[in-house]
């Protein structure tokens, strides 16, 4: 299984230094705000019911009846870092499912975007739409985009989240991954305001193996 971090770092290295400095500042704003700390290990994961890319309803409690669940929040199919992470998770999917676990990925985009992402990356796990961002809010990973980060996305990257998200809001989930046991308790949590840093699939597999 190929490590994810070197791929992410290689992409980051191509970003012009001036833009990278502004990204650092925007990410630090989010981190200091404390807006998206994420659920902690030992907390109960809130149940959810969301549509997948093909319009089928997926319910967390129903998945947990069959085994542990890995929930990863990503920003959208427009995000290159998200695409790299989801491809890496797809590569690791046989090892994840071998533990008896189910993997789902959640974004604030509508199902048609999830379908595009699934087809583009040949994903065999469910991609879910958090249409009103209530699930990312309940997992404590949603933040409102302001200041440097808002200016970067809207005016520099020309990628306004309000035009991408189903609810038309300039808010996003911070990239985060949770391993939830059959009792609905978070046993592993990886949350980072820096979207250039992602959880290695090997960490997820180790967490599942330890359950």
N, CA, C and O of each residue as an XYZ file, in Angstrom:
844
protein
N       0.850     -1.195      0.000
C       0.000      0.000      0.000
C       0.888      1.249      0.000
O       1.720      1.429      0.890
N       0.703      2.099     -0.999
C       1.527      3.297     -1.143
C       1.142      4.339     -0.098
O      -0.041      4.590      0.134
N       2.146      4.943      0.529
C       1.878      5.976      1.540
C       1.277      7.204      0.873
O       1.636      7.559     -0.250
N       0.368      7.834      1.574
C      -0.343      8.999      1.034
C       0.453     10.289      1.186
O       0.470     11.114      0.273
N       1.106     10.472      2.319
C       1.757     11.747      2.637
C       2.752     12.217      1.577
O       2.738     13.399      1.234
N       3.622     11.341      1.037
C       4.539     11.816     -0.012
C       3.823     12.361     -1.241
O       4.307     13.298     -1.876
N       2.669     11.780     -1.581
C       1.899     12.276     -2.719
C       1.368     13.684     -2.431
O       1.435     14.573     -3.280
N       0.843     13.866     -1.223
C       0.327     15.180     -0.832
C       1.443     16.215     -0.813
O       1.271     17.333     -1.299
N       2.585     15.840     -0.252
C       3.713     16.768     -0.155
C       4.230     17.171     -1.531
O       4.632     18.316     -1.738
N       4.218     16.225     -2.471
C       4.686     16.529     -3.831
C       3.764     17.547     -4.493
O       4.225     18.424     -5.223
N       2.469     17.431     -4.240
C       1.522     18.397     -4.800
C       1.713     19.765     -4.153
O       1.712     20.788     -4.837
N       1.878     19.777     -2.831
C       2.067     21.037     -2.105
C       3.318     21.765     -2.582
O       3.345     22.994     -2.637
N       4.347     21.005     -2.926
C       5.614     21.604     -3.360
C       5.465     22.406     -4.651
O       6.311     23.245     -4.960
N       4.396     22.152     -5.403
C       4.181     22.867     -6.662
C       3.464     24.208     -6.467
O       3.366     25.003     -7.402
N       2.968     24.454     -5.262
C       2.225     25.688     -4.995
C       3.197     26.862     -4.872
O       4.185     26.752     -4.146
N       2.952     27.970     -5.549
C       3.854     29.130     -5.444
C       4.013     29.565     -3.983
O       3.031     29.582     -3.240
N       5.221     29.912     -3.565
C       5.468     30.278     -2.169
C       4.549     31.375     -1.632
O       4.118     31.314     -0.480
N       4.248     32.375     -2.458
C       3.395     33.474     -1.990
C       1.996     32.971     -1.650
O       1.395     33.412     -0.671
N       1.480     32.049     -2.456
C       0.165     31.464     -2.182
C       0.247     30.554     -0.961
O      -0.652     30.543     -0.120
N       1.334     29.794     -0.876
C       1.514     28.907      0.270
C       1.537     29.656      1.588
O       1.001     29.178      2.589
N       2.154     30.827      1.593
C       2.203     31.648      2.799
C       0.806     32.119      3.200
O       0.466     32.139      4.383
N       0.011     32.492      2.218
C      -1.366     32.924      2.505
C      -2.221     31.745      2.980
O      -3.081     31.901      3.847
N      -1.978     30.575      2.409
C      -2.680     29.378      2.862
C      -2.341     29.085      4.319
O      -3.220     28.766      5.120
N      -1.064     29.195      4.651
C      -0.638     28.980      6.037
C      -1.388     29.909      6.983
O      -1.848     29.494      8.047
N      -1.503     31.174      6.578
C      -2.163     32.161      7.429
C      -3.649     31.846      7.594
O      -4.193     31.951      8.693
N      -4.297     31.460      6.500
C      -5.719     31.136      6.563
C      -5.985     29.909      7.401
O      -6.941     29.874      8.177
N      -5.150     28.905      7.251
C      -5.297     27.675      8.033
C      -5.082     27.955      9.509
O      -5.776     27.401     10.361
N      -4.125     28.810      9.809
C      -3.863     29.161     11.203
C      -5.052     29.903     11.808
O      -5.348     29.741     12.992
N      -5.734     30.713     11.002
C      -6.948     31.391     11.482
C      -8.002     30.368     11.927
O      -8.621     30.514     12.981
N      -8.187     29.349     11.115
C      -9.163     28.306     11.453
C      -8.737     27.565     12.706
O      -9.553     27.303     13.591
N      -7.461     27.229     12.779
C      -6.953     26.479     13.932
C      -7.135     27.275     15.227
O      -7.587     26.738     16.239
N      -6.781     28.544     15.182
C      -6.873     29.378     16.389
C      -8.312     29.646     16.794
O      -8.587     29.887     17.969
N      -9.239     29.607     15.836
C     -10.639     29.882     16.147
C     -11.247     28.789     17.021
O     -12.206     29.036     17.752
N     -10.689     27.581     16.943
C     -11.244     26.468     17.705
C     -12.617     26.046     17.217
O     -13.351     25.363     17.930
N     -12.968     26.454     15.993
C     -14.317     26.212     15.480
C     -14.575     24.755     15.147
O     -15.725     24.318     15.145
N     -13.526     23.996     14.866
C     -13.711     22.626     14.393
C     -12.745     21.674     15.089
O     -11.825     21.157     14.456
N     -12.946     21.435     16.393
C     -12.021     20.560     17.117
C     -12.220     19.088     16.803
O     -11.304     18.288     16.996
N     -13.403     18.716     16.321
C     -13.713     17.322     16.051
C     -14.099     16.567     17.309
O     -13.733     16.962     18.416
N     -14.833     15.489     17.139
C     -15.144     14.607     18.266
C     -13.866     14.004     18.813
O     -12.913     13.769     18.071
N     -13.850     13.754     20.110
C     -12.687     13.165     20.760
C     -12.875     11.661     20.924
O     -13.999     11.159     20.940
N     -11.764     10.959     21.043
C     -11.821      9.530     21.338
C     -12.571      9.331     22.652
O     -12.309     10.011     23.644
N     -13.500      8.393     22.638
C     -14.319      8.122     23.814
C     -15.696      8.742     23.753
O     -16.588      8.342     24.501
N     -15.888      9.723     22.865
C     -17.214     10.327     22.700
C     -18.095      9.434     21.834
O     -17.604      8.650     21.022
N     -19.401      9.569     22.023
C     -20.353      8.845     21.184
C     -20.548      9.598     19.872
O     -20.713     10.818     19.857
N     -20.527      8.854     18.782
C     -20.749      9.473     17.478
C     -22.242      9.668     17.256
O     -23.011      8.724     17.443
N     -22.673     10.851     16.867
C     -24.099     11.077     16.590
C     -24.543     10.275     15.367
O     -23.813     10.174     14.381
N     -25.726      9.716     15.444
C     -26.259      8.967     14.313
C     -26.541      9.930     13.163
O     -26.769     11.120     13.383
N     -26.523      9.413     11.939
C     -26.898     10.238     10.794
C     -27.583      9.385      9.738
O     -27.454      8.161      9.713
N     -28.303     10.060      8.883
C     -28.991      9.436      7.753
C     -28.777     10.333      6.551
O     -29.321     11.436      6.494
N     -27.983      9.869      5.582
C     -27.596     10.694      4.443
C     -27.771      9.929      3.143
O     -27.757      8.698      3.123
N     -27.937     10.675      2.057
C     -28.033     10.067      0.733
C     -26.642      9.830      0.162
O     -25.737     10.649      0.323
N     -26.491      8.687     -0.511
C     -25.226      8.437     -1.192
C     -25.295      8.999     -2.607
O     -26.277      9.637     -2.989
N     -24.236      8.752     -3.380
C     -24.126      9.358     -4.713
C     -25.217      8.892     -5.667
O     -25.481      9.549     -6.674
N     -25.854      7.766     -5.360
C     -26.917      7.233     -6.223
C     -28.300      7.416     -5.621
O     -29.275      6.827     -6.089
N     -28.379      8.238     -4.579
C     -29.674      8.564     -4.002
C     -30.198      7.568     -2.987
O     -31.353      7.668     -2.571
N     -29.375      6.607     -2.575
C     -29.785      5.645     -1.561
C     -29.456      6.192     -0.177
O     -28.435      6.851      0.015
N     -30.329      5.911      0.781
C     -30.135      6.435      2.136
C     -29.240      5.504      2.942
O     -29.452      4.292      2.983
N     -28.239      6.094      3.579
C     -27.292      5.357      4.417
C     -27.434      5.868      5.842
O     -27.371      7.073      6.086
N     -27.625      4.947      6.786
C     -27.833      5.302      8.186
C     -26.683      4.723      9.012
O     -26.403      3.527      8.941
N     -26.030      5.564      9.781
C     -24.866      5.127     10.546
C     -25.206      3.970     11.478
O     -24.478      2.978     11.510
N     -26.295      4.075     12.236
C     -26.640      3.030     13.199
C     -26.872      1.684     12.518
O     -26.590      0.638     13.102
N     -27.380      1.704     11.296
C     -27.578      0.454     10.555
C     -26.240     -0.138     10.123
O     -26.067     -1.357     10.130
N     -25.301      0.713      9.750
C     -23.963      0.229      9.400
C     -23.271     -0.367     10.617
O     -22.599     -1.394     10.520
N     -23.440      0.285     11.765
C     -22.779     -0.174     12.987
C     -23.304     -1.524     13.456
O     -22.618     -2.239     14.187
N     -24.506     -1.872     13.043
C     -25.052     -3.185     13.400
C     -24.230     -4.311     12.779
O     -24.276     -5.453     13.237
N     -23.478     -3.977     11.733
C     -22.675     -4.988     11.036
C     -21.192     -4.925     11.371
O     -20.421     -5.784     10.943
N     -20.786     -3.912     12.135
C     -19.369     -3.794     12.466
C     -18.961     -2.340     12.601
O     -19.795     -1.445     12.465
N     -17.679     -2.095     12.868
C     -17.206     -0.710     13.009
C     -17.328      0.062     11.703
O     -17.421     -0.517     10.620
N     -17.324      1.381     11.833
C     -17.469      2.250     10.658
C     -16.357      3.293     10.664
O     -16.040      3.880     11.698
N     -15.781      3.506      9.503
C     -14.810      4.587      9.294
C     -15.537      5.716      8.583
O     -16.084      5.523      7.497
N     -15.541      6.896      9.197
C     -16.180      8.072      8.607
C     -15.103      9.098      8.300
O     -14.375      9.527      9.196
N     -15.000      9.487      7.049
C     -14.037     10.523      6.684
C     -14.773     11.694      6.042
O     -15.601     11.503      5.151
N     -14.469     12.895      6.497
C     -15.062     14.110      5.938
C     -14.076     14.732      4.952
O     -12.899     14.914      5.263
N     -14.576     15.055      3.755
C     -13.734     15.716      2.763
C     -14.452     16.969      2.256
O     -15.662     17.108      2.437
N     -13.717     17.870      1.630
C     -14.236     19.190      1.286
C     -15.110     19.184      0.033
O     -16.100     19.911     -0.034
N     -14.750     18.370     -0.957
C     -15.528     18.327     -2.192
C     -14.730     17.707     -3.316
O     -13.514     17.543     -3.216
N     -15.429     17.360     -4.398
C     -14.732     16.697     -5.505
C     -13.806     17.657     -6.248
O     -13.011     17.224     -7.082
N     -13.901     18.957     -5.954
C     -13.025     19.964     -6.551
C     -11.653     20.010     -5.890
O     -10.735     20.632     -6.424
N     -11.497     19.366     -4.742
C     -10.271     19.467     -3.942
C      -9.275     18.372     -4.320
O      -9.557     17.192     -4.108
N      -8.115     18.737     -4.875
C      -7.148     17.711     -5.291
C      -6.637     16.867     -4.127
O      -6.381     15.674     -4.288
N      -6.491     17.480     -2.965
C      -6.022     16.718     -1.802
C      -7.062     15.667     -1.396
O      -6.712     14.548     -1.019
N      -8.341     16.041     -1.480
C      -9.414     15.095     -1.156
C      -9.392     13.921     -2.125
O      -9.536     12.768     -1.717
N      -9.212     14.215     -3.394
C      -9.173     13.153     -4.389
C      -8.017     12.197     -4.133
O      -8.177     10.983     -4.264
N      -6.864     12.725     -3.774
C      -5.722     11.854     -3.473
C      -6.011     10.983     -2.259
O      -5.696      9.793     -2.255
N      -6.611     11.575     -1.225
C      -6.923     10.814     -0.021
C      -7.935      9.713     -0.311
O      -7.765      8.581      0.140
N      -8.976     10.033     -1.056
C     -10.013      9.043     -1.329
C      -9.491      7.923     -2.222
O      -9.899      6.771     -2.072
N      -8.604      8.245     -3.137
C      -7.986      7.183     -3.949
C      -7.135      6.271     -3.070
O      -7.117      5.055     -3.260
N      -6.433      6.863     -2.111
C      -5.619      6.060     -1.201
C      -6.491      5.154     -0.333
O      -6.135      4.004     -0.072
N      -7.632      5.674      0.112
C      -8.561      4.862      0.896
C      -9.140      3.736      0.041
O      -9.339      2.622      0.525
N      -9.404      4.028     -1.215
C      -9.889      2.977     -2.119
C      -8.849      1.872     -2.258
O      -9.189      0.689     -2.259
N      -7.587      2.258     -2.375
C      -6.515      1.279     -2.478
C      -6.454      0.400     -1.226
O      -6.145     -0.789     -1.298
N      -6.758      1.018     -0.072
C      -6.696      0.295      1.203
C      -8.005     -0.402      1.559
O      -8.089     -1.076      2.585
N      -9.028     -0.242      0.717
C     -10.361     -0.743      1.054
C     -10.392     -2.246      1.368
O     -11.076     -2.640      2.313
N      -9.682     -3.101      0.618
C      -9.713     -4.522      0.965
C      -9.235     -4.804      2.393
O      -9.785     -5.662      3.082
N      -8.212     -4.077      2.824
C      -7.707     -4.273      4.190
C      -8.680     -3.706      5.217
O      -8.813     -4.248      6.314
N      -9.355     -2.622      4.866
C     -10.342     -2.030      5.781
C     -11.527     -2.979      5.957
O     -11.947     -3.255      7.081
N     -12.057     -3.471      4.855
C     -13.220     -4.355      4.938
C     -12.860     -5.709      5.535
O     -13.725     -6.390      6.086
N     -11.592     -6.108      5.433
C     -11.166     -7.377      6.033
C     -11.304     -7.363      7.550
O     -11.395     -8.418      8.176
N     -11.319     -6.170      8.141
C     -11.506     -6.053      9.592
C     -12.980     -6.104      9.980
O     -13.313     -6.105     11.165
N     -13.865     -6.147      8.981
C     -15.300     -6.129      9.238
C     -15.889     -4.737      9.240
O     -17.059     -4.555      9.576
N     -15.088     -3.750      8.866
C     -15.520     -2.354      8.918
C     -16.125     -1.897      7.598
O     -15.886     -2.480      6.540
N     -16.919     -0.830      7.697
C     -17.479     -0.145      6.535
C     -16.876      1.252      6.463
O     -16.712      1.914      7.487
N     -16.548      1.697      5.265
C     -15.991      3.033      5.046
C     -17.007      3.902      4.342
O     -17.610      3.482      3.354
N     -17.206      5.125      4.848
C     -18.036      6.116      4.154
C     -17.298      7.449      4.145
O     -16.552      7.765      5.072
N     -17.515      8.224      3.087
C     -16.930      9.559      2.969
C     -18.064     10.570      2.843
O     -19.057     10.313      2.161
N     -17.917     11.711      3.495
C     -18.994     12.709      3.568
C     -18.478     14.077      3.136
O     -17.405     14.509      3.557
N     -19.261     14.758      2.285
C     -18.942     16.134      1.904
C     -20.220     16.963      1.910
O     -21.314     16.402      1.973
N     -20.102     18.299      1.845
C     -21.295     19.156      1.796
C     -21.860     19.327      0.396
O     -22.749     20.153      0.191
N     -21.365     18.563     -0.571
C     -21.844     18.691     -1.940
C     -23.040     17.783     -2.200
O     -23.259     16.808     -1.481
N     -23.802     18.110     -3.222
C     -24.976     17.330     -3.606
C     -24.545     15.979     -4.198
O     -23.394     15.823     -4.606
N     -25.464     15.004     -4.245
C     -25.119     13.668     -4.726
C     -24.517     13.624     -6.127
O     -23.689     12.756     -6.401
N     -24.908     14.537     -7.029
C     -24.338     14.472     -8.377
C     -22.837     14.720     -8.362
O     -22.105     14.149     -9.171
N     -22.372     15.571     -7.444
C     -20.927     15.774     -7.298
C     -20.280     14.515     -6.742
O     -19.191     14.128     -7.166
N     -20.959     13.875     -5.786
C     -20.436     12.634     -5.227
C     -20.332     11.552     -6.271
O     -19.394     10.755     -6.253
N     -21.307     11.511     -7.203
C     -21.273     10.519     -8.272
C     -20.094     10.783     -9.204
O     -19.398      9.856     -9.617
N     -19.876     12.056     -9.531
C     -18.732     12.421    -10.375
C     -17.428     11.979     -9.721
O     -16.563     11.392    -10.371
N     -17.300     12.265     -8.437
C     -16.091     11.901     -7.707
C     -15.919     10.395     -7.665
O     -14.819      9.888     -7.888
N     -17.006      9.668     -7.378
C     -16.931      8.211     -7.289
C     -16.507      7.591     -8.617
O     -15.673      6.687     -8.655
N     -17.095      8.090     -9.708
C     -16.762      7.539    -11.022
C     -15.341      7.902    -11.440
O     -14.618      7.075    -11.994
N     -14.949      9.141    -11.170
C     -13.612      9.607    -11.554
C     -12.513      8.815    -10.836
O     -11.480      8.490    -11.422
N     -12.756      8.511     -9.555
C     -11.744      7.833     -8.757
C     -12.019      6.338     -8.577
O     -11.295      5.650     -7.857
N     -13.073      5.843     -9.236
C     -13.443      4.422     -9.192
C     -13.575      3.945     -7.743
O     -12.966      2.954     -7.339
N     -14.386      4.676     -6.975
C     -14.551      4.370     -5.561
C     -15.625      3.293     -5.378
O     -16.683      3.332     -6.006
N     -15.322      2.331     -4.499
C     -16.255      1.238     -4.224
C     -16.885      1.376     -2.846
O     -17.536      0.447     -2.367
N     -16.699      2.526     -2.204
C     -17.340      2.783     -0.919
C     -18.309      3.947     -1.078
O     -18.260      4.688     -2.060
N     -19.195      4.094     -0.090
C     -20.265      5.090     -0.197
C     -19.740      6.508     -0.007
O     -18.987      6.790      0.924
N     -20.152      7.387     -0.905
C     -19.853      8.822     -0.827
C     -21.175      9.522     -0.509
O     -22.117      9.467     -1.300
N     -21.239     10.175      0.643
C     -22.496     10.700      1.169
C     -22.547     12.226      1.098
O     -21.519     12.902      1.131
N     -23.778     12.751      1.000
C     -23.991     14.194      0.900
C     -24.606     14.732      2.183
O     -25.713     14.354      2.567
N     -23.869     15.620      2.836
C     -24.337     16.300      4.047
C     -24.958     17.624      3.587
O     -24.329     18.679      3.675
N     -26.191     17.555      3.102
C     -26.780     18.659      2.360
C     -26.888     19.954      3.148
O     -26.730     21.035      2.580
N     -27.156     19.864      4.449
C     -27.261     21.081      5.267
C     -26.087     21.220      6.243
O     -26.098     22.085      7.118
N     -25.096     20.377      6.086
C     -23.890     20.365      6.909
C     -24.174     20.103      8.395
O     -23.357     20.428      9.257
N     -25.324     19.520      8.678
C     -25.653     19.224     10.078
C     -24.815     18.087     10.638
O     -24.545     18.045     11.838
N     -24.399     17.158      9.771
C     -23.590     16.036     10.252
C     -22.168     16.496     10.566
O     -21.611     16.124     11.599
N     -21.580     17.299      9.685
C     -20.241     17.830      9.991
C     -20.293     18.700     11.242
O     -19.340     18.733     12.020
N     -21.408     19.404     11.434
C     -21.584     20.200     12.649
C     -21.647     19.296     13.879
O     -21.032     19.599     14.901
N     -22.379     18.201     13.788
C     -22.533     17.311     14.939
C     -21.234     16.571     15.270
O     -21.011     16.182     16.416
N     -20.383     16.380     14.266
C     -19.077     15.765     14.488
C     -18.021     16.815     14.852
O     -16.847     16.491     15.029
N     -18.452     18.074     14.961
C     -17.614     19.200     15.369
C     -16.452     19.465     14.410
O     -15.339     19.773     14.836
N     -16.732     19.340     13.100
C     -15.669     19.586     12.127
C     -16.012     20.688     11.128
O     -15.221     20.959     10.224
N     -17.162     21.323     11.269
C     -17.550     22.372     10.319
C     -17.054     23.739     10.791
O     -17.102     24.051     11.981
N     -16.579     24.547      9.844
C     -16.184     25.914     10.166
C     -16.674     26.859      9.072
O     -16.800     26.476      7.908
N     -16.943     28.089      9.467
C     -17.322     29.132      8.514
C     -16.062     29.750      7.924
O     -15.128     30.092      8.650
N     -16.045     29.888      6.623
C     -14.877     30.447      5.952
C     -14.902     31.978      6.040
O     -15.872     32.616      5.632
N     -13.834     32.550      6.572
C     -13.731     34.000      6.704
C     -12.303     34.440      6.391
O     -11.429     33.610      6.140
N     -12.077     35.735      6.408
C     -10.732     36.297      6.353
C      -9.895     35.823      5.179
O     -10.359     35.767      4.040
N      -8.654     35.483      5.484
C      -7.666     35.119      4.466
C      -8.114     33.916      3.645
O      -7.947     33.890      2.426
N      -8.673     32.939      4.307
C      -9.082     31.719      3.623
C     -10.229     31.984      2.650
O     -10.247     31.457      1.538
N     -11.179     32.800      3.081
C     -12.301     33.147      2.212
C     -11.807     33.898      0.975
O     -12.238     33.608     -0.141
N     -10.912     34.854      1.170
C     -10.386     35.620      0.044
C      -9.626     34.725     -0.925
O      -9.754     34.866     -2.142
N      -8.830     33.800     -0.381
C      -8.073     32.880     -1.230
C      -9.005     32.051     -2.104
O      -8.825     31.980     -3.320
N      -9.996     31.428     -1.489
C     -10.889     30.545     -2.226
C     -11.717     31.305     -3.254
O     -11.849     30.877     -4.400
N     -12.268     32.427     -2.836
C     -13.203     33.141     -3.709
C     -12.474     33.926     -4.791
O     -12.863     33.877     -5.958
N     -11.424     34.648     -4.419
C     -10.796     35.593     -5.346
C      -9.513     35.099     -6.000
O      -9.165     35.553     -7.090
N      -8.808     34.179     -5.355
C      -7.549     33.675     -5.928
C      -7.768     32.330     -6.610
O      -7.432     32.159     -7.782
N      -8.339     31.369     -5.865
C      -8.583     30.049     -6.448
C      -9.809     30.048     -7.364
O     -10.013     29.111     -8.136
N     -10.634     31.118     -7.272
C     -11.877     31.187     -8.060
C     -12.738     29.949     -7.809
O     -13.297     29.362     -8.735
N     -12.830     29.568     -6.533
C     -13.573     28.375     -6.149
C     -14.383     28.695     -4.894
O     -13.987     28.361     -3.777
N     -15.520     29.346     -5.103
C     -16.356     29.784     -3.993
C     -17.152     28.602     -3.434
O     -17.975     28.032     -4.150
N     -16.923     28.219     -2.165
C     -17.683     27.103     -1.591
C     -19.192     27.316     -1.650
O     -19.951     26.349     -1.710
N     -19.631     28.569     -1.633
C     -21.072     28.840     -1.709
C     -21.669     28.335     -3.019
O     -22.859     28.024     -3.081
N     -20.853     28.253     -4.060
C     -21.318     27.757     -5.356
C     -21.154     26.249     -5.471
O     -21.716     25.624     -6.372
N     -20.391     25.670     -4.567
C     -20.110     24.230     -4.593
C     -21.010     23.450     -3.635
O     -21.434     22.334     -3.934
N     -21.293     24.054     -2.485
C     -22.035     23.345     -1.447
C     -23.527     23.323     -1.729
O     -24.077     24.259     -2.309
N     -24.170     22.248     -1.315
C     -25.614     22.099     -1.545
C     -26.421     23.172     -0.840
O     -27.481     23.572     -1.322
N     -25.922     23.645      0.310
C     -26.689     24.638      1.076
C     -26.290     26.070      0.760
O     -26.830     27.004      1.353
N     -25.346     26.264     -0.173
C     -24.965     27.604     -0.593
C     -24.229     28.411      0.449
O     -24.214     29.640      0.384
N     -23.612     27.734      1.417
C     -22.895     28.452      2.483
C     -21.390     28.377      2.267
O     -20.873     27.419      1.692
N     -20.698     29.409      2.743
C     -19.237     29.406      2.699
C     -18.700     28.750      3.971
O     -18.055     29.392      4.800
N     -18.977     27.492      4.093
C     -18.436     26.726      5.207
C     -18.046     25.361      4.687
O     -18.570     24.891      3.677
N     -17.112     24.726      5.392
C     -16.573     23.437      4.970
C     -16.269     22.585      6.199
O     -16.147     23.115      7.304
N     -16.147     21.285      6.019
C     -15.595     20.468      7.099
C     -14.072     20.495      7.015
O     -13.505     20.496      5.923
N     -13.420     20.517      8.162
C     -11.978     20.300      8.118
C     -11.759     18.825      7.801
O     -12.545     17.987      8.242
N     -10.717     18.485      7.053
C     -10.465     17.078      6.758
C     -10.312     16.287      8.064
O      -9.524     16.655      8.935
N     -11.062     15.218      8.181
C     -11.069     14.465      9.430
C     -11.518     13.039      9.179
O     -12.296     12.764      8.265
N     -11.014     12.138     10.010
C     -11.359     10.720      9.897
C     -11.603     10.155     11.283
O     -10.832     10.392     12.212
N     -12.686      9.407     11.406
C     -13.064      8.798     12.682
C     -13.287      7.303     12.494
O     -13.872      6.864     11.504
N     -12.808      6.530     13.468
C     -13.139      5.109     13.532
C     -14.111      4.937     14.693
O     -13.806      5.280     15.835
N     -15.292      4.397     14.377
C     -16.370      4.253     15.352
C     -16.638      2.773     15.579
O     -16.843      2.021     14.626
N     -16.638      2.356     16.841
C     -16.860      0.936     17.113
C     -18.346      0.594     17.068
O     -19.184      1.478     16.890
N     -18.671     -0.682     17.230
C     -20.055     -1.130     17.065
C     -20.994     -0.523     18.099
O     -22.207     -0.484     17.893
N     -20.438     -0.049     19.208
C     -21.252      0.609     20.230
C     -21.463      2.091     19.935
O     -22.118      2.791     20.707
N     -20.912      2.569     18.826
C     -21.083      3.968     18.454
C     -20.097      4.903     19.119
O     -20.305      6.116     19.140
N     -19.015      4.346     19.668
C     -18.023      5.155     20.367
C     -16.828      5.419     19.451
O     -16.351      4.511     18.770
N     -16.352      6.650     19.437
C     -15.179      7.014     18.633
C     -13.930      6.404     19.270
O     -13.614      6.670     20.430
N     -13.233      5.586     18.496
C     -12.012      4.928     18.989
C     -10.745      5.481     18.351
O      -9.638      5.206     18.814
N     -10.909      6.253     17.301
C      -9.779      6.905     16.634
C     -10.311      8.175     16.007
O     -11.367      8.168     15.376
N      -9.577      9.274     16.181
C      -9.989     10.557     15.605
C      -8.756     11.284     15.079
O      -7.777     11.469     15.801
N      -8.815     11.688     13.832
C      -7.738     12.461     13.210
C      -8.378     13.676     12.552
O      -9.092     13.550     11.558
N      -8.116     14.854     13.113
C      -8.758     16.094     12.662
C      -7.674     17.146     12.469
O      -6.856     17.368     13.361
N      -7.665     17.798     11.299
C      -6.615     18.774     11.039
C      -7.172     19.920     10.202
O      -7.735     19.695      9.131
N      -7.016     21.134     10.686
C      -7.463     22.311      9.933
C      -6.690     22.493      8.634
O      -7.167     23.152      7.711
N      -5.500     21.912      8.562
C      -4.660     22.031      7.365
C      -5.086     20.965      6.351
O      -4.816     19.779      6.538
N      -5.754     21.401      5.275
C      -6.275     20.436      4.303
C      -5.162     19.742      3.516
O      -5.430     18.797      2.774
N      -3.918     20.200      3.671
C      -2.806     19.552      2.976
C      -2.296     18.335      3.722
O      -1.462     17.587      3.211
N      -2.803     18.137      4.943
C      -2.392     17.010      5.782
C      -3.572     16.063      5.934
O      -4.656     16.491      6.329
N      -3.382     14.790      5.628
C      -4.466     13.817      5.677
C      -4.044     12.562      6.451
O      -2.858     12.273      6.610
N      -5.036     11.846      6.917
C      -4.800     10.619      7.658
C      -4.307      9.532      6.721
O      -4.895      9.299      5.665
N      -3.230      8.868      7.109
C      -2.737      7.738      6.329
C      -3.701      6.555      6.476
O      -4.119      6.251      7.594
N      -4.061      5.885      5.386
C      -4.892      4.691      5.497
C      -4.321      3.654      6.463
O      -5.075      2.943      7.127
N      -2.999      3.567      6.544
C      -2.384      2.603      7.463
C      -2.762      2.896      8.911
O      -2.891      1.972      9.715
N      -2.944      4.193      9.259
C      -3.367      4.548     10.603
C      -4.791      4.060     10.872
O      -5.107      3.598     11.968
N      -5.632      4.171      9.864
C      -7.016      3.724      9.994
C      -7.062      2.209     10.194
O      -7.790      1.706     11.050
N      -6.282      1.500      9.402
C      -6.257      0.037      9.506
C      -5.722     -0.396     10.871
O      -6.233     -1.341     11.473
N      -4.702      0.293     11.351
C      -4.151     -0.025     12.687
C      -5.211      0.190     13.765
O      -5.339     -0.612     14.690
N      -5.974      1.288     13.636
C      -7.025      1.573     14.628
C      -8.100      0.495     14.599
O      -8.585      0.069     15.647
N      -8.471      0.053     13.400
C      -9.487     -0.993     13.277
C      -8.985     -2.320     13.833
O      -9.723     -3.057     14.487
N      -7.731     -2.605     13.564
C      -7.149     -3.870     14.021
C      -7.095     -3.927     15.542
O      -7.192     -5.001     16.136
N      -6.940     -2.766     16.166
C      -6.811     -2.721     17.635
C      -8.146     -2.844     18.351
O      -8.164     -3.025     19.569
N      -9.256     -2.752     17.645
C     -10.563     -2.824     18.298
C     -10.798     -4.216     18.890
O     -11.848     -4.467     19.481
